[in-house]
Amino acid sequence: MSLGDEDGYGSDAGRTSDAYSTIGGTRQTRTRLPDGPAGDAYGPRRPVRNSRSLITFVGVVVLLLGAIAFANMGGDDGSGGKSGSGTNDKTGAAPTAATGTKPVTGKTGTIPSGFAHDQQGAESAASNYAVALGSVEMFKKDSRHTIVDSVYTAAAAEKLRGPQDSAYSPDFLDKLGLDADGNAPQGSIFVSRTVPVGTKVESFDGDTAKVSVWYMGLIGMSGAGSTDPVRTSWKTWTVELTWVNNDWKAVNDSQKDGPAPVPGDVAASSSDEISKAVEEYGGFTYAR
């Protein structure tokens, strides 16, 4: 299973992102539509402003200052602020402070490779593999096979190709506004990105590891006339890794929804703004 298949992003197609609040015992839906010129595919909207925006801003500043203070004063165990395992011994969660270990320099195609043979290397591998499996390249057969061959062991990749080719069927691609080869209509940009928020090592035993990646996903079509605007989803991808040929490779994985935060009060952008951002802002190589 990959982050871009029907059990991942595909199942969210056509949904509307709403924020729910309970007022007087009733659930009310607040639908956010973006600002934009008349005729924009997303439609014009009136900005929503209330006192909660200020409260939220102040809260974020306080949390940020607290996090900076904690990072500066904590984690000193006599080894430059790095712990032996690279995780919080009480919770199993990775620390927020960077370890100082340099990112990987190798690549297999466009996918980072050559991860360290340790717990931190497994976390970095899982994060970068999540990004690759959630990319637009997964919607094209040739590039999808290349990604799968790079991320998974040879045996696991062999088992995945057929079922994935069936999942990325012409009918499924058509629902996303793509042609049978996974191409977007002229003048439109198909968006599919995975943005890791954090990782958690579920288990580690030298040559095997199980890592969960909590991430935000972007999926949709940006362009004039789009009926499937770019939206966000929150999911957790858990992957089992094994050490093969001096690198971490996936042997099995699963995915579930959430944890998802409450949407903020920032107005959604127009299709033109989203298209420009996708073209101008590149991704990262994830390493601690």
C-alpha positions as a printed Julia matrix, in Angstrom:
288×3 Matrix{Float64}:
   0.0    0.0     0.0
   1.29   3.47   -0.82
   0.37   6.92    0.37
  -1.12   7.82   -2.98
  -3.53   4.93   -3.54
  -7.28   4.75   -3.08
  -6.97   3.85    0.58
  -4.77   6.9     1.03
  -5.57  10.13   -0.74
  -8.08   8.68   -3.16
 -10.71   8.02   -0.51
 -10.8   11.74    0.3
 -11.7   12.8    -3.23
 -14.68  15.11   -3.42
 -14.92  15.78    0.29
 -15.35  19.28    1.67
 -13.04  20.41    4.45
 -15.24  21.77    7.22
 -14.57  22.97   10.76
 -17.11  21.83   13.29
 -18.04  23.6    16.5
 -20.6   22.78   19.14
 -22.76  25.76   20.01
 -25.78  25.34   22.23
 -25.65  21.59   21.79
 -25.78  21.73   17.96
 -23.07  21.03   15.4
 -22.52  23.83   12.96
 -20.48  23.64    9.79
 -18.19  26.48    8.79
 -17.17  26.08    5.16
 -14.02  27.93    4.13
 -13.82  29.17    0.57
 -10.85  31.14   -0.74
 -10.56  34.74   -1.68
 -10.09  35.29   -5.37
 -11.28  37.16   -8.39
 -14.74  36.64   -9.79
 -14.85  33.47  -11.82
 -12.08  31.75   -9.86
 -12.67  28.01   -9.67
 -12.67  28.15   -5.92
 -15.02  31.14   -5.75
 -14.84  34.4    -3.76
 -15.42  34.53   -0.05
 -15.61  37.05    2.77
 -12.76  36.82    5.31
 -13.77  35.57    8.74
 -12.29  37.61   11.55
 -12.93  37.14   15.23
 -11.21  37.4    18.58
 -10.14  33.77   18.44
  -7.54  34.66   15.79
  -5.75  36.94   18.25
  -5.97  34.35   21.02
  -4.58  31.7    18.72
  -1.71  33.96   17.64
  -0.75  34.76   21.24
  -0.94  31.08   22.14
   1.35  30.12   19.27
   3.91  32.75   20.28
   3.88  31.5    23.89
   4.28  27.89   22.79
   7.11  28.82   20.4
   9.03  30.69   23.08
   8.54  27.8    25.48
   9.78  25.31   22.91
  12.89  27.39   22.2
  13.67  27.67   25.89
  13.18  23.95   26.41
  15.39  23.06   23.44
  18.19  25.33   24.71
  18.17  24.02   28.27
  17.35  20.36   27.74
  19.02  17.33   26.26
  22.57  17.93   27.58
  23.86  14.51   28.62
  27.51  15.36   28.17
  27.57  14.32   24.52
  26.67  17.61   22.85
  22.93  17.29   23.51
  22.51  13.94   21.74
  21.13  10.87   23.45
  22.26   7.39   22.58
  18.97   6.25   21.07
  17.87   9.55   19.53
  14.45   9.27   21.17
  12.71  10.32   24.36
  13.18   7.36   26.72
   9.81   7.98   28.41
   7.56   8.43   25.39
   9.5    6.85   22.52
   9.01  10.05   20.51
  11.92  11.64   18.67
  13.26  14.84   20.33
  12.46  18.12   18.67
  16.07  19.36   18.7
  18.23  18.46   15.71
  20.97  15.94   16.41
  23.52  17.62   14.19
  23.94  14.51   12.05
  24.4   15.49    8.42
  21.62  14.58    5.95
  22.25  11.76    3.5
  24.08  12.72    0.32
  23.23   9.73   -1.86
  20.25   9.36   -4.17
  18.51   6.62   -6.08
  16.95   8.61   -8.88
  15.26  11.47   -7.02
  14.88   9.57   -3.74
  17.47  10.04   -0.96
  19.42   6.88   -0.12
  22.34   5.72    1.99
  20.69   6.19    5.38
  22.59   5.46    8.57
  22.38   1.94    9.97
  20.79   3.08   13.2
  17.49   4.23   14.67
  17.86   7.77   13.38
  18.61   6.49    9.9
  15.43   4.43    9.96
  13.4    7.52   10.89
  14.94   9.52    8.05
  14.34   6.71    5.58
  10.69   6.42    6.59
  10.15  10.19    6.24
  11.75  10.41    2.81
   9.92   7.31    1.58
   6.62   8.84    2.75
   7.37  11.91    0.63
   8.17   9.79   -2.44
   5.06   7.62   -2.09
   2.85  10.7    -1.75
   4.23  12.51   -4.8
   2.6   13.19   -8.17
   5.03  10.69   -9.74
   3.02   7.87   -8.14
   0.17   8.62  -10.55
   2.27   7.73  -13.61
   3.07   4.08  -14.22
   6.76   4.26  -15.13
   7.76   6.66  -12.35
   5.57   4.75   -9.87
   7.44   1.53  -10.61
  10.75   3.34  -10.17
   9.67   4.71   -6.78
   8.36   1.35   -5.59
  11.57  -0.4    -6.67
  13.62   2.2    -4.78
  11.57   2.21   -1.57
  10.7   -1.46   -1.1
  12.71  -4.67   -1.06
  12.76  -6.54   -4.36
  10.29  -9.14   -3.08
   7.87  -6.56   -1.68
   8.05  -4.41   -4.84
   7.25  -7.41   -7.03
   4.07  -8.07   -5.07
   2.98  -4.42   -5.11
   3.28  -3.52   -8.79
   0.21  -5.39  -10.05
  -2.22  -4.33   -7.3
  -1.01  -0.73   -7.52
  -1.4   -0.62  -11.29
  -4.97  -1.8   -10.79
  -5.59   0.79   -8.07
  -4.31   3.62  -10.27
  -6.8    2.71  -12.97
  -7.93   5.11  -15.72
 -11.26   5.44  -13.91
  -9.55   6.41  -10.64
  -7.27   8.89  -12.43
 -10.26  10.37  -14.25
 -11.96  11.1   -10.92
  -8.92  13.18  -10.01
  -9.07  15.05  -13.31
  -6.08  13.21  -14.84
  -5.89  11.4   -18.15
  -5.12   7.69  -18.42
  -1.36   8.4   -18.25
  -1.65  10.52  -15.11
  -1.29  13.89  -16.81
  -3.21  17.0   -15.78
  -5.22  19.01  -18.32
  -3.38  21.81  -20.11
  -3.32  24.92  -17.95
  -3.86  22.97  -14.7
  -1.45  21.63  -12.09
  -2.12  18.41  -10.22
  -0.92  18.63   -6.63
   0.03  15.66   -4.46
   2.5   16.16   -1.63
   3.33  14.54    1.67
   4.71  16.77    4.42
   6.02  14.79    7.41
   5.28  16.4    10.76
   7.07  13.89   12.95
   8.2   10.29   13.33
   7.9    7.68   16.05
   9.99   4.53   16.33
   7.59   1.74   17.22
  10.38  -0.84   17.44
  14.06  -1.2    16.53
  16.27  -4.27   16.52
  19.47  -3.57   14.65
  18.53  -4.72   11.15
  14.77  -4.21   11.43
  12.66  -1.23   12.41
   9.04  -0.15   12.55
   8.49   3.58   12.17
   5.31   5.68   12.1
   5.26   8.95   10.15
   2.61  11.51   11.01
   2.07  13.71    7.99
  -0.09  16.29    6.27
  -1.05  15.56    2.68
  -1.99  17.93   -0.14
  -4.13  16.59   -2.97
  -6.2   18.14   -5.74
  -6.19  20.03   -9.03
  -5.21  23.68   -9.26
  -6.34  25.59  -12.34
  -9.21  27.36  -14.03
 -12.35  25.27  -14.05
 -11.1   22.78  -11.46
 -13.88  20.96   -9.61
 -11.42  19.24   -7.26
  -9.57  22.06   -5.42
  -6.39  21.33   -3.49
  -7.18  20.26    0.07
  -5.36  18.86    3.07
  -5.57  15.53    4.83
  -3.88  14.25    7.98
  -2.7   10.67    8.23
  -0.22   8.35    9.9
   1.81   5.94    7.79
   3.52   3.03    9.54
   6.28   1.18    7.7
   8.31  -1.91    8.56
  11.9   -1.55    7.39
  14.76  -3.99    6.96
  18.47  -3.39    6.35
  19.31  -4.62    2.84
  22.37  -3.84    0.68
  23.57  -1.15    3.07
  20.29   0.76    3.19
  16.81   0.67    4.74
  14.05  -0.79    2.57
  10.32  -1.17    3.24
   8.83  -4.65    3.5
   5.31  -3.81    4.7
   3.24  -0.75    5.53
  -0.17   0.48    6.64
  -1.99   3.78    6.95
  -4.71   5.36    9.08
  -6.45   8.73    9.3
  -5.29  11.41   11.75
  -4.41  12.79   14.17
  -6.01  15.85   12.56
  -5.96  19.33   14.13
  -8.9   21.72   13.97
  -8.65  23.88   10.8
  -7.53  27.44   11.45
  -9.14  30.7    10.4
  -6.78  31.4     7.49
  -8.77  31.83    4.29
  -8.04  29.33    1.54
  -6.0   30.71   -1.35
  -7.09  31.06   -4.95
  -6.14  28.48   -7.56
  -3.56  30.88   -9.05
  -1.85  31.32   -5.68
  -1.74  27.56   -5.12
  -0.34  26.92   -8.61
   2.38  29.52   -8.09
   3.31  28.11   -4.69
   3.59  24.56   -6.02
   5.9   25.75   -8.8
   8.08  27.93   -6.56
   8.4   25.91   -3.36
  10.42  22.69   -3.46
  10.55  19.85   -0.97
  13.16  18.71    1.55
  15.43  15.8     2.27
  14.3   14.69    5.7
  17.08  13.84    8.12
  17.65  14.56   11.78
